[in-house]
Amino acid sequence: MKQERALGMLVAAGAIASLGLCPLAGAAEREVQRVLVISVDGLHAVDAERFIASHPQSALAEIARHAVRYTAASTSRPSDSFPGLLSIVTGGSPASADVFYDVSWDRTQWPPGPAGCTGTPGQQTTYDESIDLLKVVNGLAIDQNQIDPSRLPWGMKDGTCQLIYPHDFVKVNTIFEVVKAAGLRTAWADKHAAYDLVNGPSGNGVDDLYTPEVTNPQTLTDSNGNTIPGPYDGDYGVVGTHVTPDATVSVNCTLDNDKRKFDALVAQINGYNHTGKGPHIGTPALFGTDLQAISVGQKVSHNNTDGSCFAPDPAGLNGQPGGYVDGSGAPTAVLGYALEQTDVQLARVLTALKSRHIYDSTLIIVTAKHGQAPIDPLKVNPSTGVTNKIGGLQTLVANCASSSDAVAQAIVNAGENEDDVALIWLQDQTQAPAAAQWLRDNNVAAGLHIQQVLAADLMKLRFRDPIGDNHTPDIIVVPELGTIYTTSKKKNAEHGGFSSDDTNVALIVSQPGIASMQIKGPVLTTQIAPTILRALELDPNELQAVQIEHTEVLPGLGL
């Protein structure tokens, strides 16, 4: 199973590196026997660079001392978690994977339930925590960290009516499938069971998939129709008689949930599966995790505002604002604590690698599925008021338009998902040009704060043609920076949009022997997947998205 790769010789001085040119990064021949990917939701390049500079003894700073740091890296557009992760693990954008959001639309699916593939197809696809399997244990709805098949939609697959799992929703293969096909072991950890999607179309790309639920959906009811309470997966999901269903109300509870995934990484480094028990099966050749606490620290208006998190609060953060102090990216105390405590856990991972004497042969990649917008708190639209948000796009359209306006009503009655972007699937796709123009013409009157509307030819420049494709939205609304289509009081920021704050993420590729440098030229997170395969001496062209989009390996590594 040993995979060797000579990563090249350093051929340029530091001055050249500072210009963002691409010398080879290794001063000597090095081996890559395994790759560890750590995806930190929300981690902008500026977050990473500020933290490295202000915490020189941190684990992240240690990684950076022998790493290439790509400070102009961009994730997918839209920048939701699903397309953001698929960019990392497929080597392609939504144009290839054809996945735009965890909650989106499929024109060829039927709803969950006993009816199967009957009636008219076309329905909202919901691949989030709501499809989790729950079981009642001691009066609580305990998340089993796996999918409940009864909550899955139906669709035609291989000529028969079948349940459509998240991995079926992805239209290209993943690095996990390629690595596993080469006889190597794979593992991944994430926030919902729906991240089964990383398995890829085969459904079995990941040997050890671990999904400790960060938000218990509480979808079970008792005989009287009352919701059965259920905790998130963590040490403090239940404290005495208190049950916390959603860890993301607080960085403290989210750090608690993240620790589950760090524990899994340490167990896998030590040669076990994520439980740390059972037979010794060896460290995976490709493994990694997603992390949530930094994203929560960016988003919460105030930490634990509703008081539902009962995790310890040693820094006294409860009630304090999240996000950033100003537009420079200086973190609030809440976000700063999330950064520092995530780094404490990262140090555990580095220690485990060193204890096993495999640190030098492990390529570590730190990146993010998405950023978060806006960074500047003064950009939140509106900057004052009890909600700090403008409301849902369809509601704003309905409030502005006459009930007899057929085009406006087509928007109101469409399938839609929104954050700091709005995706629209029309019932009558031929109305897309007229609906897009209505949004442009009534932008000010309806208070929509639109920067750009993508439809028709503008959509086809970036994505598959919605006419004839079952996933691609008919319209994508890109709002002004700071606009979030919600009335929620809980968030300072959101992701999913096209802005730089949404998409400029950290990307650090590290291994002892790499000369530390910054590359300031633009790169994409889609380039991570072919880079991983090349490092493991596998062919990047085994990835379908790499072939479709001609995705290159990352520069500066000598691969």
Secondary structure, DSSP 4 states (H G I P E B T S, - for coil): -----------S-HHHHHTT-----BSS-----EEEEEEETT-BHHHHHHHHHH-TTSHHHHHHTTEEEETTEE--SS--HHHHHHHHHHS--HHHH----SEEEETT-B-SSTT-S-S---EEEE-SGGGEEEEEETTEEEEEEEE-GGGS-EEEETTEEEE--HHHH--S--HHHHHHHTT--BEEE-SSGGGGGGGTTTT---SEEE---SB-----B-TTSPBPP---SSTTSEETTEE-SBGGG-HHHHHHHHHHHHHHHHHHHTTS-TTS-SS-----SEEEEEE-HHHHHHHBSBTTTTS---S--TT--TT-B-SBSSTT-PBPHHHHHHHHHHHHHHHHHHHHHHHTT-STTEEEEEE-S---B-SSGGGSSSSSSSS-S---HHHHHHHHS-TT-HHHHHHHTSEEEESSSEEEE-SSGGGHHHHHHHHHHTHHHHT--EEEEEETHHHHTTS--STT-SSS-SEEEEEPTT--S---SSBS-B-SSSSHHHHBB--EEE-TTBPPEEE-S-EEGGGHHHHHHHHTT--GGGSHHHHHHTPPPPTTS--
